[in-house]
Amino acid sequence: MANNIILGIDVGASAVKSGLVDVDAGVLIGDRFRVETPQPSTPEALSGIVAQSVLHFNRYKGIIGVGFPSVVKRGVADTATNLDQKWIGTNIETLFSAAADCPVFAANDADVAGLAEMRFGEGKGVMGTVVMITIGTGIGTAVFLNGHLLPNTELGHIRMDTGMDAETYASNAAQKREDLTVKKWGRRFNKYLELMELYLQPDLFILGGGASKNFEEFKERITIQTKVVPAKMFNNAGIVGAAMYGAERAALAVKV
């Protein structure tokens, strides 16, 4: 397989999505593979999904990049808000590398999605402060200043005036749990954006994750001054960014 074709895996609380990515062009090669996240989402169970993904792509052998829904420091999960608590303190890279029989490099899922959008999507060439927000079971954030990432921001957990944290109040899971219409949910999400705008004063918000596909249905509820756009790659940004991250980490390892 060509050196620029990397397997990217986007681990989510509801599904694990993977695909082969041309990291030079920022595009998926062929269809993506989707498996529902096992419950409970233990390290052992998710390792099995990683192994399954490798088998699906013709027993892939090469570098793997993983976007993981956690604060990730030096390959280790420091949080597990929407996953089994056994993940806290677990080395994602070591565990998944053993399951895949390939080198695995892992980073926060919103961070890698943001990397993809900054290089190939709506953030390309944008200077100043850009905030990527991924909307799914939780809310993930990635903050960039002049193209440089501030990792593991986790601003989906800021406190709203309702007393709830943002993802409990305005995530996809919140919409489903409370059976909110898209418009009602859009008003909630706008309140979250108001706080983000107040705290960060960004130049651009990019919305990714599952809700980005429905942007046209709720954009009229967005009333903040900052420009807000859906991710160019929609929900595939996580896979593409994970592959990019894996390729870059592998290149650094070779140089060292």
GUKETI-355552 format. One record per residue (C-alpha): residue in one letter; x, y, z. Coordinates in steps of 0.1 Angstrom, whole numbers, plus 5000, padded with zeros to 4 digits. Layout:
AXYZ...
END
This chain:
M500050005000A501250354992N502950545020N500450825018I497450595023I496850575060L494050405080G492150665101I489850555130D487350795146V486250655180G482950795192A480650715221S477950585197A480050455167V483550385156K484150495120S487250415100G488550455064L491650455042V492750815037D495050975011V496751215035D498251415007A494851504993G492751485025V490251235010L488850895018I489750614995G486650394991D483850355016R484150405053F483550125078R481150185107V480549975138E478350075168T480450135199P480049835222Q478449885256P480149885279S482850055260T485749895278P489349905266E489049535257A485849585237L487049885217S490349705210G488249435193I486649695171V490049825161A491049475152Q487849435132S488549755113V491949625103L490449305090H487849495071F490449675051N492049365038R494249305069Y495749645067K499349675076G500750025081I500350335103I497050395120G495850725134V493050735160G490851015171F489750935207P486951115227S489151195257V491951425268V494951245254K498451305267R501351115253G499050845241V497250805275A493550875281D493151125309T489351145308A486450915298T483251125300N481350925274L483250595276D483850335302Q485850475332K488450195328W489850405300I491250665324G495050605327T495050355298N497650395271I495450395239E498450365216T499950065233L496649885236F495449955200S498849875185A498749535200A495149475188A495949595153D499449455150C500349795136P501750125150V498950335163F499050705172A496150865191A494951215199N491751385210D489051335184A488051705180D491651805177V492251565148A488951665131G490152025134L493551945118A491751805088E489552115084M492452355089R494452185062F491852085036G488552235047E486952555059G489852665080K492452645052G494352975050V492353135078M494453345102G493453445137T491453225161V489452935146V487352705167M486252365155I483252225174T482251865169I478651785178G477751425186T477051235218G479251495234I480651835223G484251845213T486352155206A489652235189V491152585191F493652715165L495653035165N497153115131G496852745122H498552625154L496552385177L496052435214P495352065222N492751905246T490652215252E487452025261L485252335260G482252125256H482152105294I481852475301R478952555325M475852705310D473552945330T471152645334G473752485357M474352205331D477552165312A477352245275E477251895261T474551785285Y472552095274A473252115236S474751795222N473051555197A472451325227A470551605245Q468451665214K467451295213R467051255250E464651555253D463051495218L463851855208T463051985173V466052095152K464952455157K464652425195W467952255197G469452525174R468452785200R470152595227F473252555206N473252925199K473452995236Y476552775238L478052965209E477353295226L479453185256M482253055233E482253385214L482353585247Y485253385261L487353335229Q486453615205P487253385175D487353475138L485553155127F483552865141I483552545121L480852285131G481651915126G480151585137G476751445130A474851775134S476951955108K474951775081N471751955093F473252295094E470752445069E467952335092F469152535123K471452805109E468653065112R468853015150I472453115151T472553485159I476153545170Q478453795152T481253545145K481053355112V479752995116V480152735088P479652355086A482752155082K483652095046M484251725053F481151705075N481351385097N484451245078A486851515092G487551285122I488750995100V490751215077G492351405106A493151085125A495050955095M496851285091Y497851275127G499150915124A501151005093E502751305110R503551125142A505150835123A507251085102L508451245134A509450905149V511450835118K513351165120V514151105156
END
